[in-house]
Amino acid sequence: MKMKKTAISLGALIVLAGGGYFAYDYFAGNHVTIEEVIPADAQAQAGGAAVESSELNGEWTIQPDSKVYFSVTTSKETVNFEGAEVSGSWTVDTGDQTKMSGQGVVDMNAVQSGNGQRDGHIKGAEYLDAAANPEATFTVTSFENFPAEWTEGAAAAFTMNGTLTVKGISKDVKFDAEALYSGGTIKMEGSTVVAFDDFGMKNPHTVMLDTENDVTVQLQLNLDKEQA
């Protein structure tokens, strides 16, 4: 009888250990590296030529190689989710930022973290509910400190205020952003922090793993100007 109990106990430990590993592998493990579109030293580039306003002003379209990232921090590490299906546009007017506008759309069914089981869970009804809400959108309502003068190859910092809608729920957010003009294209980065409960979701928890409520959203966008 004692040997039987010991065998049962060992079996239970194996099951628990296996379940714990599954829970860890299910919610943890970062497989996505954030690909930044602006070089780290771009802020210091001051030797380029001045960019004419005519080169900047007008309609710009987000290109297919653009990405949006969502990052969550667990008790083990930071896990990145990549949204590679991004579309939208940006209207630039360096002389009057009140005439500027911008909007972007992310296909939530295409969001992935490199872990299919985790991705299916996050896109399910308990979280993103991507089947019922296939798009997340951001619409700019105003710009702050948008520079009137630009230098080729140098990053310019500004702020975008707007409305982020996820899972059919809208929240006012502020993106700290910077953009770089080079060779007729614009590269834009932006970052903001929201929370799971801003959009009616609870942050994931398991016996082995806790997830913070905050979610960092990062824009990594390439834009081309529409030809008149």
Backbone as CSV, one residue per row, in Angstrom:
resi,resn,N_x,N_y,N_z,CA_x,CA_y,CA_z,C_x,C_y,C_z
1,MET,0.826,-1.196,0.000,0.000,0.000,0.000,0.866,1.253,0.000
2,LYS,1.950,1.224,0.798,2.830,2.382,0.867,3.470,2.639,-0.482
3,MET,3.891,1.561,-1.159,4.508,1.716,-2.468,3.498,2.280,-3.463
4,LYS,2.233,1.859,-3.342,1.201,2.344,-4.250,0.971,3.831,-4.047
5,LYS,0.925,4.283,-2.760,0.740,5.698,-2.464,1.905,6.519,-2.996
6,THR,3.126,5.941,-2.838,4.306,6.643,-3.331,4.239,6.808,-4.841
7,ALA,3.811,5.758,-5.523,3.697,5.813,-6.978,2.668,6.854,-7.400
8,ILE,1.536,6.883,-6.682,0.495,7.870,-6.993,1.016,9.280,-6.763
9,SER,1.757,9.483,-5.652,2.303,10.805,-5.344,3.277,11.263,-6.413
10,LEU,4.155,10.341,-6.837,5.107,10.692,-7.886,4.385,11.032,-9.187
11,GLY,3.335,10.266,-9.473,2.564,10.537,-10.686,1.912,11.903,-10.631
12,ALA,1.388,12.252,-9.452,0.751,13.557,-9.299,1.759,14.685,-9.482
13,LEU,2.962,14.488,-8.927,4.004,15.507,-9.084,4.374,15.702,-10.544
14,ILE,4.470,14.589,-11.262,4.810,14.674,-12.687,3.727,15.436,-13.448
15,VAL,2.454,15.128,-13.135,1.348,15.814,-13.799,1.369,17.301,-13.483
16,LEU,1.584,17.641,-12.202,1.632,19.045,-11.804,2.791,19.765,-12.450
17,ALA,3.941,19.092,-12.463,5.113,19.711,-13.083,4.881,19.926,-14.568
18,GLY,4.305,18.919,-15.211,4.012,19.051,-16.638,2.998,20.141,-16.900
19,GLY,1.968,20.217,-16.055,0.967,21.262,-16.208,1.544,22.637,-15.976
20,GLY,2.453,22.737,-14.993,3.105,24.017,-14.730,3.957,24.453,-15.894
21,TYR,4.682,23.494,-16.492,5.511,23.828,-17.656,4.631,24.268,-18.815
22,PHE,3.494,23.553,-18.997,2.577,23.927,-20.070,2.049,25.338,-19.849
23,ALA,1.667,25.637,-18.589,1.162,26.980,-18.291,2.224,28.031,-18.556
24,TYR,3.470,27.733,-18.182,4.548,28.687,-18.429,4.765,28.870,-19.923
25,ASP,4.841,27.754,-20.655,5.090,27.835,-22.096,3.922,28.488,-22.815
26,TYR,2.716,28.324,-22.259,1.507,28.851,-22.885,1.467,30.367,-22.798
27,PHE,1.821,30.928,-21.639,1.709,32.361,-21.435,3.045,33.094,-21.549
28,ALA,4.165,32.392,-21.436,5.465,33.053,-21.441,6.254,32.652,-22.671
29,GLY,7.475,33.147,-22.745,8.338,32.837,-23.864,8.184,33.872,-24.959
30,ASN,9.131,34.816,-25.043,9.046,35.841,-26.078,9.710,35.353,-27.357
31,HIS,8.982,35.431,-28.467,9.498,34.974,-29.753,9.488,36.076,-30.806
32,VAL,9.168,37.304,-30.398,9.069,38.421,-31.341,10.039,39.521,-30.940
33,THR,10.894,39.920,-31.874,11.809,41.040,-31.669,11.243,42.275,-32.359
34,ILE,11.183,43.378,-31.635,10.646,44.613,-32.209,11.641,45.186,-33.215
35,GLU,11.182,45.384,-34.436,12.014,45.915,-35.511,11.785,47.422,-35.614
36,GLU,12.764,48.205,-35.163,12.629,49.658,-35.173,12.938,50.211,-36.557
37,VAL,12.132,51.177,-37.005,12.320,51.729,-38.345,13.260,52.931,-38.352
38,ILE,13.453,53.569,-37.196,14.343,54.726,-37.100,15.634,54.307,-36.411
39,PRO,16.794,54.557,-37.029,18.074,54.196,-36.404,18.249,54.873,-35.049
40,ALA,18.945,54.203,-34.154,19.118,54.713,-32.792,19.825,56.061,-32.757
41,ASP,20.713,56.334,-33.720,21.478,57.582,-33.709,20.836,58.678,-34.556
42,ALA,19.599,58.482,-35.013,18.977,59.453,-35.917,18.723,60.791,-35.246
43,GLN,18.480,60.794,-33.931,18.213,62.032,-33.215,19.402,62.979,-33.291
44,ALA,20.596,62.412,-33.432,21.807,63.235,-33.418,22.234,63.682,-34.816
45,GLN,21.546,63.218,-35.856,21.926,63.568,-37.219,21.553,65.021,-37.488
46,ALA,22.552,65.880,-37.621,22.277,67.303,-37.820,22.922,67.845,-39.084
47,GLY,23.620,67.017,-39.815,24.361,67.487,-40.977,23.621,67.372,-42.288
48,GLY,22.373,66.890,-42.270,21.631,66.704,-43.507,21.080,68.010,-44.042
49,ALA,20.544,67.947,-45.249,19.966,69.127,-45.876,18.587,69.418,-45.297
50,ALA,18.206,70.695,-45.332,16.866,71.073,-44.897,15.839,70.494,-45.864
51,VAL,14.722,70.038,-45.322,13.661,69.453,-46.139,12.637,70.537,-46.462
52,GLU,12.335,70.707,-47.742,11.345,71.692,-48.158,9.951,71.259,-47.700
53,SER,9.135,72.238,-47.325,7.782,71.921,-46.864,6.973,71.205,-47.943
54,SER,7.249,71.517,-49.213,6.519,70.868,-50.307,6.801,69.370,-50.371
55,GLU,7.964,68.962,-49.864,8.299,67.540,-49.844,7.534,66.798,-48.752
56,LEU,7.170,67.520,-47.690,6.493,66.904,-46.552,4.976,67.031,-46.616
57,ASN,4.499,68.207,-47.010,3.062,68.459,-46.963,2.302,67.601,-47.974
58,GLY,1.194,67.039,-47.514,0.371,66.218,-48.392,-0.091,64.942,-47.722
59,GLU,-0.586,64.013,-48.523,-1.128,62.746,-48.038,-0.067,61.651,-48.094
60,TRP,0.068,60.941,-46.982,1.015,59.834,-46.885,0.257,58.559,-46.546
61,THR,0.715,57.433,-47.112,0.046,56.148,-46.901,0.963,55.176,-46.166
62,ILE,0.421,54.503,-45.155,1.178,53.483,-44.425,1.452,52.306,-45.353
63,GLN,2.713,51.880,-45.399,3.141,50.832,-46.320,3.026,49.432,-45.698
64,PRO,2.972,48.391,-46.548,2.751,47.020,-46.052,3.819,46.490,-45.100
65,ASP,5.034,47.066,-45.129,6.076,46.573,-44.224,6.013,47.226,-42.848
66,SER,4.973,48.009,-42.586,4.784,48.635,-41.278,4.269,47.611,-40.274
67,LYS,4.546,47.870,-38.991,4.101,46.954,-37.938,3.689,47.730,-36.688
68,VAL,2.804,47.128,-35.933,2.421,47.632,-34.616,2.674,46.513,-33.615
69,TYR,3.271,46.858,-32.478,3.605,45.857,-31.460,2.844,46.148,-30.170
70,PHE,2.421,45.069,-29.508,1.816,45.136,-28.183,2.707,44.330,-27.244
71,SER,3.158,44.934,-26.167,4.079,44.249,-25.252,3.477,44.169,-23.860
72,VAL,3.528,42.966,-23.269,3.055,42.761,-21.901,4.206,42.202,-21.072
73,THR,4.260,42.606,-19.828,5.319,42.154,-18.931,4.758,41.153,-17.937
74,THR,5.349,39.973,-17.912,4.962,38.942,-16.961,5.972,38.915,-15.817
75,SER,5.739,38.029,-14.859,6.685,37.883,-13.751,7.983,37.245,-14.217
76,LYS,8.035,36.767,-15.461,9.243,36.139,-15.999,9.961,37.021,-17.013
77,GLU,9.215,37.750,-17.850,9.827,38.473,-18.968,8.790,39.359,-19.640
78,THR,9.234,40.103,-20.667,8.326,40.878,-21.508,8.040,40.087,-22.778
79,VAL,6.765,39.971,-23.113,6.338,39.223,-24.295,5.767,40.204,-25.314
80,ASN,6.256,40.126,-26.558,5.813,41.011,-27.629,4.837,40.304,-28.560
81,PHE,3.801,41.019,-28.954,2.869,40.567,-29.980,3.037,41.481,-31.185
82,GLU,3.088,40.896,-32.373,3.321,41.656,-33.594,2.061,41.726,-34.440
83,GLY,1.703,42.951,-34.833,0.627,43.147,-35.796,1.233,43.595,-37.109
84,ALA,1.284,42.696,-38.080,1.973,42.989,-39.341,1.017,43.388,-40.462
85,GLU,-0.282,43.380,-40.176,-1.266,43.807,-41.175,-1.789,45.176,-40.743
86,VAL,-1.110,46.233,-41.214,-1.407,47.607,-40.801,-1.720,48.446,-42.034
87,SER,-2.725,49.294,-41.944,-3.057,50.200,-43.040,-3.447,51.551,-42.459
88,GLY,-3.486,52.571,-43.316,-3.880,53.885,-42.844,-3.202,54.996,-43.610
89,SER,-3.398,56.229,-43.142,-2.850,57.386,-43.838,-2.528,58.504,-42.861
90,TRP,-1.788,59.490,-43.361,-1.341,60.621,-42.550,-1.328,61.853,-43.432
91,THR,-2.003,62.904,-43.006,-1.993,64.174,-43.720,-1.063,65.132,-42.996
92,VAL,-0.045,65.629,-43.697,0.968,66.499,-43.102,0.793,67.927,-43.602
93,ASP,0.873,68.878,-42.680,0.895,70.303,-43.013,1.818,70.980,-42.009
94,THR,3.067,71.198,-42.410,4.056,71.750,-41.480,3.753,73.190,-41.096
95,GLY,2.932,73.873,-41.883,2.602,75.260,-41.576,1.444,75.414,-40.616
96,ASP,0.610,74.392,-40.488,-0.565,74.478,-39.627,-0.933,73.077,-39.154
97,GLN,-0.478,72.720,-37.956,-0.707,71.358,-37.472,-2.179,71.078,-37.175
98,THR,-3.010,72.126,-37.085,-4.441,71.902,-36.869,-5.106,71.314,-38.113
99,LYS,-4.444,71.412,-39.266,-4.981,70.851,-40.505,-4.511,69.416,-40.735
100,MET,-3.706,68.916,-39.816,-3.173,67.566,-39.970,-4.152,66.522,-39.431
101,SER,-4.034,65.317,-39.946,-4.871,64.210,-39.478,-4.117,62.902,-39.662
102,GLY,-4.620,61.865,-39.049,-3.993,60.559,-39.190,-4.906,59.469,-38.671
103,GLN,-4.815,58.308,-39.280,-5.589,57.157,-38.828,-4.885,55.875,-39.243
104,GLY,-5.033,54.875,-38.407,-4.415,53.588,-38.683,-5.324,52.451,-38.266
105,VAL,-5.183,51.316,-38.956,-6.001,50.132,-38.680,-5.089,48.922,-38.580
106,VAL,-5.299,48.102,-37.558,-4.548,46.858,-37.387,-5.512,45.683,-37.479
107,ASP,-5.170,44.701,-38.310,-5.951,43.464,-38.414,-5.624,42.591,-37.204
108,MET,-6.560,42.477,-36.269,-6.302,41.753,-35.028,-6.215,40.246,-35.241
109,ASN,-6.796,39.743,-36.312,-6.678,38.314,-36.593,-5.280,37.938,-37.048
110,ALA,-4.484,38.933,-37.458,-3.118,38.669,-37.907,-2.087,38.872,-36.801
111,VAL,-2.514,39.297,-35.616,-1.587,39.502,-34.497,-1.013,38.161,-34.059
112,GLN,0.300,38.117,-33.826,0.929,36.853,-33.421,2.128,37.117,-32.520
113,SER,2.406,36.120,-31.661,3.535,36.196,-30.732,4.523,35.058,-30.942
114,GLY,4.306,34.248,-31.979,5.172,33.101,-32.207,4.770,31.867,-31.430
115,ASN,3.651,31.933,-30.708,3.118,30.794,-29.957,1.649,30.653,-30.337
116,GLY,1.332,29.683,-31.184,-0.006,29.545,-31.726,-1.087,29.351,-30.678
117,GLN,-0.797,28.556,-29.639,-1.791,28.333,-28.589,-2.077,29.623,-27.838
118,ARG,-1.021,30.345,-27.498,-1.191,31.613,-26.786,-1.940,32.619,-27.662
119,ASP,-1.579,32.672,-28.947,-2.223,33.616,-29.854,-3.716,33.339,-29.973
120,GLY,-4.071,32.056,-30.071,-5.478,31.698,-30.146,-6.234,32.110,-28.897
121,HIS,-5.583,31.965,-27.747,-6.202,32.343,-26.477,-6.402,33.851,-26.404
122,ILE,-5.363,34.623,-26.753,-5.431,36.079,-26.666,-6.448,36.646,-27.655
123,LYS,-6.594,36.001,-28.812,-7.550,36.489,-29.813,-8.965,35.974,-29.578
124,GLY,-9.134,35.147,-28.538,-10.442,34.594,-28.218,-11.356,35.594,-27.545
125,ALA,-12.586,35.153,-27.249,-13.626,36.040,-26.729,-13.269,36.663,-25.386
126,GLU,-12.463,35.978,-24.576,-12.114,36.499,-23.249,-11.212,37.720,-23.332
127,TYR,-10.456,37.819,-24.428,-9.509,38.933,-24.554,-9.855,39.796,-25.769
128,LEU,-9.137,39.685,-26.871,-9.342,40.587,-28.000,-10.651,40.338,-28.745
129,ASP,-11.177,39.131,-28.664,-12.404,38.771,-29.374,-12.305,39.198,-30.840
130,ALA,-11.233,38.742,-31.485,-10.925,39.182,-32.842,-11.976,38.763,-33.862
131,ALA,-12.677,37.679,-33.610,-13.714,37.248,-34.546,-14.832,38.284,-34.637
132,ALA,-15.214,38.840,-33.497,-16.282,39.843,-33.465,-15.759,41.254,-33.698
133,ASN,-14.474,41.480,-33.378,-13.865,42.810,-33.507,-12.537,42.672,-34.249
134,PRO,-12.595,42.471,-35.562,-11.378,42.144,-36.313,-10.390,43.282,-36.492
135,GLU,-10.794,44.513,-36.173,-9.898,45.652,-36.367,-9.728,46.461,-35.089
136,ALA,-8.497,46.898,-34.848,-8.213,47.919,-33.840,-7.840,49.178,-34.606
137,THR,-8.311,50.338,-34.153,-8.073,51.573,-34.890,-7.493,52.651,-33.988
138,PHE,-6.740,53.549,-34.604,-6.271,54.744,-33.908,-6.535,55.935,-34.814
139,THR,-7.229,56.938,-34.279,-7.530,58.157,-35.023,-6.940,59.344,-34.283
140,VAL,-6.095,60.103,-34.963,-5.456,61.266,-34.344,-6.469,62.400,-34.231
141,THR,-6.515,63.036,-33.064,-7.383,64.199,-32.864,-6.594,65.497,-32.841
142,SER,-5.311,65.445,-32.482,-4.476,66.650,-32.495,-3.004,66.271,-32.397
143,PHE,-2.152,67.202,-32.817,-0.702,67.051,-32.723,-0.151,68.140,-31.810
144,GLU,0.906,67.814,-31.093,1.592,68.797,-30.258,3.057,68.878,-30.666
145,ASN,3.559,70.117,-30.741,4.987,70.367,-31.011,5.460,69.736,-32.317
146,PHE,4.572,69.718,-33.319,4.986,69.184,-34.612,5.922,70.191,-35.268
147,PRO,7.135,69.773,-35.649,8.140,70.733,-36.129,7.784,71.327,-37.490
148,ALA,8.034,72.616,-37.630,7.817,73.288,-38.911,9.010,73.103,-39.835
149,GLU,10.196,72.861,-39.255,11.407,72.684,-40.043,11.986,71.293,-39.802
150,TRP,12.382,70.636,-40.891,12.910,69.280,-40.832,14.277,69.216,-41.494
151,THR,15.088,68.259,-41.034,16.396,67.993,-41.629,16.413,66.564,-42.149
152,GLU,16.885,66.391,-43.375,16.934,65.055,-43.975,17.747,64.102,-43.104
153,GLY,17.168,62.952,-42.781,17.860,61.928,-42.016,17.872,62.129,-40.519
154,ALA,17.258,63.218,-40.031,17.229,63.482,-38.585,15.824,63.238,-38.044
155,ALA,15.732,62.610,-36.884,14.438,62.324,-36.273,13.867,63.577,-35.625
156,ALA,12.573,63.794,-35.812,11.872,64.934,-35.227,10.820,64.413,-34.254
157,ALA,10.835,64.925,-33.026,9.930,64.437,-31.984,8.670,65.301,-31.902
158,PHE,7.544,64.668,-31.586,6.274,65.361,-31.413,5.321,64.431,-30.666
159,THR,4.108,64.889,-30.440,3.106,64.101,-29.717,1.840,63.980,-30.555
160,MET,1.260,62.793,-30.560,-0.029,62.570,-31.215,-1.077,62.229,-30.163
161,ASN,-2.127,63.020,-30.098,-3.268,62.716,-29.244,-4.362,62.100,-30.106
162,GLY,-5.051,61.115,-29.574,-6.088,60.500,-30.384,-6.897,59.467,-29.636
163,THR,-7.686,58.726,-30.393,-8.586,57.722,-29.838,-8.185,56.341,-30.330
164,LEU,-7.899,55.458,-29.391,-7.559,54.069,-29.693,-8.778,53.202,-29.398
165,THR,-9.188,52.417,-30.386,-10.351,51.548,-30.219,-9.931,50.093,-30.368
166,VAL,-10.156,49.316,-29.315,-9.838,47.891,-29.297,-11.049,47.155,-28.734
167,LYS,-11.442,46.081,-29.404,-12.574,45.271,-28.936,-13.856,46.106,-28.850
168,GLY,-13.963,47.117,-29.715,-15.142,47.963,-29.743,-15.194,49.006,-28.645
169,ILE,-14.132,49.116,-27.848,-14.072,50.079,-26.744,-13.024,51.137,-27.071
170,SER,-13.389,52.416,-26.921,-12.497,53.518,-27.283,-11.904,54.187,-26.051
171,LYS,-10.641,54.606,-26.188,-9.940,55.287,-25.103,-9.060,56.385,-25.693
172,ASP,-9.061,57.550,-25.048,-8.165,58.631,-25.453,-6.748,58.307,-24.997
173,VAL,-5.790,58.425,-25.914,-4.398,58.106,-25.602,-3.486,59.180,-26.174
174,LYS,-2.246,59.152,-25.732,-1.219,60.090,-26.186,0.006,59.281,-26.600
175,PHE,0.394,59.380,-27.860,1.592,58.715,-28.354,2.763,59.687,-28.351
176,ASP,3.848,59.316,-27.679,5.119,60.015,-27.844,5.724,59.499,-29.138
177,ALA,5.927,60.399,-30.101,6.292,59.953,-31.441,7.512,60.690,-31.966
178,GLU,8.108,60.111,-32.984,9.138,60.782,-33.754,9.071,60.263,-35.179
179,ALA,9.480,61.130,-36.106,9.450,60.759,-37.515,10.734,61.218,-38.180
180,LEU,11.089,60.531,-39.243,12.320,60.813,-39.981,12.000,60.813,-41.467
181,TYR,12.403,61.895,-42.147,12.229,61.983,-43.597,13.556,61.697,-44.269
182,SER,13.529,60.781,-45.239,14.753,60.451,-45.973,14.387,59.830,-47.312
183,GLY,14.962,60.371,-48.379,14.773,59.782,-49.698,13.340,59.701,-50.158
184,GLY,12.527,60.668,-49.757,11.139,60.692,-50.195,10.196,59.832,-49.395
185,THR,10.664,59.248,-48.299,9.809,58.429,-47.436,9.850,58.966,-46.008
186,ILE,8.843,58.615,-45.235,8.805,58.968,-43.815,8.756,57.686,-42.998
187,LYS,9.595,57.632,-41.988,9.566,56.548,-41.010,9.061,57.139,-39.704
188,MET,8.091,56.480,-39.094,7.501,56.993,-37.862,7.478,55.927,-36.779
189,GLU,7.840,56.347,-35.576,7.717,55.500,-34.396,6.852,56.217,-33.368
190,GLY,6.165,55.458,-32.553,5.361,56.034,-31.492,5.128,55.017,-30.394
191,SER,4.902,55.507,-29.183,4.712,54.597,-28.053,3.712,55.186,-27.068
192,THR,2.861,54.324,-26.541,1.942,54.705,-25.478,1.705,53.495,-24.589
193,VAL,1.152,53.725,-23.408,0.847,52.636,-22.471,-0.639,52.677,-22.146
194,VAL,-1.291,51.542,-22.320,-2.690,51.391,-21.941,-2.775,50.221,-20.961
195,ALA,-3.975,49.824,-20.610,-4.148,48.722,-19.657,-5.181,47.737,-20.182
196,PHE,-5.056,46.482,-19.765,-6.043,45.477,-20.144,-7.450,45.951,-19.799
197,ASP,-7.623,46.485,-18.573,-8.977,46.842,-18.146,-9.511,48.095,-18.834
198,ASP,-8.650,48.847,-19.557,-9.158,49.958,-20.368,-10.113,49.461,-21.444
199,PHE,-9.929,48.214,-21.843,-10.715,47.649,-22.937,-11.513,46.420,-22.497
200,GLY,-11.873,46.404,-21.218,-12.758,45.365,-20.709,-12.143,43.996,-20.576
201,MET,-10.809,43.936,-20.421,-10.120,42.651,-20.296,-9.416,42.554,-18.946
202,LYS,-9.260,41.330,-18.456,-8.471,41.078,-17.258,-7.083,40.608,-17.671
203,ASN,-6.060,41.072,-16.957,-4.711,40.608,-17.287,-4.564,39.132,-16.925
204,PRO,-3.925,38.340,-17.815,-3.832,36.884,-17.613,-3.032,36.513,-16.364
205,HIS,-3.474,35.459,-15.683,-2.774,34.926,-14.511,-2.807,33.403,-14.561
206,THR,-1.737,32.788,-14.084,-1.715,31.351,-13.833,-1.083,31.146,-12.464
207,VAL,-1.038,29.886,-12.021,-0.396,29.577,-10.741,1.068,29.989,-10.765
208,MET,1.711,29.835,-11.924,3.147,30.087,-12.024,3.493,31.466,-12.564
209,LEU,2.519,32.198,-13.099,2.851,33.388,-13.859,1.830,34.487,-13.633
210,ASP,2.319,35.707,-13.380,1.464,36.881,-13.293,1.778,37.803,-14.464
211,THR,0.775,38.507,-14.952,0.954,39.472,-16.026,0.521,40.842,-15.533
212,GLU,1.344,41.859,-15.766,0.993,43.209,-15.360,-0.210,43.706,-16.153
213,ASN,-0.927,44.676,-15.581,-2.111,45.213,-16.243,-1.752,46.096,-17.436
214,ASP,-0.567,46.715,-17.396,-0.169,47.643,-18.451,0.225,46.922,-19.739
215,VAL,-0.109,47.544,-20.856,0.262,47.057,-22.184,0.918,48.212,-22.936
216,THR,2.126,48.004,-23.432,2.813,49.026,-24.220,2.499,48.818,-25.696
217,VAL,2.057,49.878,-26.351,1.748,49.834,-27.784,2.812,50.638,-28.521
218,GLN,3.439,50.024,-29.513,4.485,50.698,-30.280,4.157,50.686,-31.763
219,LEU,4.312,51.850,-32.386,4.133,51.988,-33.827,5.494,51.978,-34.496
220,GLN,5.632,51.186,-35.543,6.840,51.164,-36.370,6.353,51.224,-37.822
221,LEU,6.264,52.449,-38.353,5.571,52.671,-39.614,6.482,53.234,-40.697
222,ASN,6.269,52.763,-41.908,6.893,53.317,-43.104,5.790,53.913,-43.967
223,LEU,5.994,55.159,-44.414,4.962,55.841,-45.189,5.528,56.382,-46.496
224,ASP,4.733,56.275,-47.551,5.071,56.848,-48.851,4.048,57.917,-49.198
225,LYS,4.508,58.948,-49.890,3.623,60.055,-50.244,2.795,59.709,-51.470
226,GLU,1.506,60.048,-51.391,0.637,59.850,-52.537,0.961,60.892,-53.600
227,GLN,1.037,60.459,-54.832,1.354,61.370,-55.927,0.113,62.157,-56.340
228,ALA,0.312,63.465,-56.513,-0.808,64.334,-56.893,-1.242,64.044,-58.332
